[in-house]
Amino acid sequence: MTLIKFIEIMAILVGAFSGFIEARRKRMDLVGVFTVAFITAFGGGTLRDILLDKRPLFWVTHQEYAILIFVLALVASPLIRTLRQMVSERLIVIADAVGLGLFSIAGVSAALDANMPIFIASMMGVITGIFGGVLRDIVCNEVPMVFRDGKPYAICAFLGNWLFLLMGKYGVGHDFALWSSALFISGLRLITWKFDLRMGR
């Protein structure tokens, strides 16, 4: 398994976990839990593949990803219900931050593999990073977090994508660039949340 494939799987798992938490917080049933987890895990990558004109979509090619989310929904629903006292905004933010970092770097890497210009590649990384969470919040009848909390959510992804691109340009090892950029995005997102840093509104 390649490193980028491993990162993609980790991103899907973290995205699904975020979806599980939000769906249970909204007291959805099993179908709702699976649906929200599915669109959170695959929404950003699906839009990326559509924009890159890549067929079939990545989760269609790898049906094991969808099966994994289905199995996890069966397990996660009663587990999270049992541990619902631990489900807090903090947990959702942490899951979002980790997912943002992993998805964004997977997205920019996929765009580079499709020979996209570097600025477009950076934007594809942002789309991959944020769109699953946007869909999750819409389905859960909320204004998407990325649009309402004033924190530089998408900007964190954008900056981290450019860090990855610059490290690649200057010959930094690919694996190190992947992990360090993902960590940078996740860490920057958590810092903006911890210190309540906001963009002007």
N, C-alpha and C positions, 0 to 999 in steps of 0.2 A: 504493500500500500504506500502510495506517495504521500509526502507530507501535506500537500495541499488537499488531498482527498481526506486525510485524517482531520485536518482543520475544518473541512466542510462538514464532516460527520459530527464533530464536536459542536459546531455552530448550530446544526439542526437540533441536536439534543438540548442545547441551552435554550434555543428558541422555543422548542416544544415545552420545556419546563416553564418558561415564562407564560406560555399560553395556558398550561395546566393551572397555574396559580391564579391567573386572572379569571379563567372560566369558573373555577371553584369559588372564588370570591364573589362572583356574580350568581352563585348557586345554580349553575347549569347542570343538566343531566349528562349522562355518558356521551350522547351524541354531540351535545354542545361542547363538552370538554375535548373530544376528538377533533371536532371541526375547528375550534379556536386554536388548538395546538398545531393542527395541520397548516392552517394559513399563516400562523406566526413563523413556523419552521420553514415553509416553502414560498411564502409570498414574495420576498425580496429576490430570491433566486429565479423565480418564475418570471417576474417582470424583467429582470436582467436578460434572461434567455430570449424572451420575446423581442426586446430591443436589439439584441445582438443577432436576431434571426437564426437562433440556434434551435434546431429540432432533431429529435424529440427533446422535450424539456428534461432537465437533469433528474427530476424525481420519477419521470416516466422510464427513463433509461435504467435507473436504479430502483426498481420496485421495492427492494429491501428497505429503503428509507421509509416509504409509506407504511410498510408492514411493521417496522419498528415503532413508528408513532402510534399505530393502532394498538399494538401490544402494550406499549407504555401507558396509553390512555386507560386500558383495562386495569392496570396496576395502580396508576397514579391517582385515579379518581377516588377510590376509597382511602388511599394513604393520605392524600392531602386533606380529605374531609376529616380524618382522624386527627391530623396535625394542624387544623385550620387556625388554631390560636397562634401558630408560629408564622402564618402567612401575613406579611406586612408589606407596606409600600417599600421598605428598605430591601426586602428580599426580591421584589419585582425589579427594582432599580439595579441591583447587583446583577441579576440574570440578564437584564436588558443591556447593561454595560459590557458584560462578557460576550453576549451574542453580537453586539454591535461591532466589537473588535474582530471577532472571528469571521462574521459574515462579510464585513467590509473588505478585509484582506482577501478572502476567497473571491469576492466579486471583482476586485481590481486585477487579480491574477488571471481570472477567466477572461476578462476583457483584453488583457495583454496577449493571451494565447490566441484570441480572435483577431489579433493585429490591429486593435483600435489605437488611435492617437492617445498620447499619455493623458491629456486633459479629459478626454472622453472616458478613458479607463478609470481615472480618479472619480468621476461622477458615477460610473457604473458601480464602483465600490460603495459609494454613499447610498445609492438606490438599493443595492443588495442588503446593506446594513440596516436601513430604517424602514423599508416598506412592509416587512412582515409585522413589525410592531404597529405601524399605521393601520393595517387591516385588522389586527387584533383589537385595537381600541375602537375602531368603527363598528365591528361586529358586537362588541360589548357595550355599544351605545355611549361611547365617550369621545370627546374631542381628542384626537391622537396626542399622546404625551409630547411628541416632537414639536407639535404646533402650539402647545398651550403653556408649558412651564417656563418658557423664556430662556431655558438653558441651551447652550450651544451644542446640541446633540449631534446634528448633522455636521457641524463645523469640526467637531472632534474626529469624526470619520474622515472628513475631507483632509484634515491635516495629517492624520495617520497614514492615509493613502499616499500622500505626497512624500512622507517620510520613507515609505516602502519604495516608491518610484526612484527617489534620490539615492537611496542605498543601492538599488539595483544599478543605477547609472554609474556609480562610483565603485563598483566591483565588490560590494559587501556580500558575503555569503548568502545564498538564497534562503536557506533555512533560518539563519539568524535574522534576516530581514523580515521574513514572514512572522516569526514569533514576537520579535521586538516591536514591530509595527502594531500587531494585534494588541499586545500588552499596553502600548502607548495609548491607543484609542480607548481601551477599557479603563485604564487608569485616569486618563484625562476626563472621561465622562464621570467617573466617580468623584473626582476632585471638584468638578463644577457642581455636582449635586451636594457634596459634603459642605462646601463653603457657600452654597447658594449663589453661585456666580451666574449672572443673567445678562442677556443681550438687551440693549435699549429697546423699550417698547413705548 
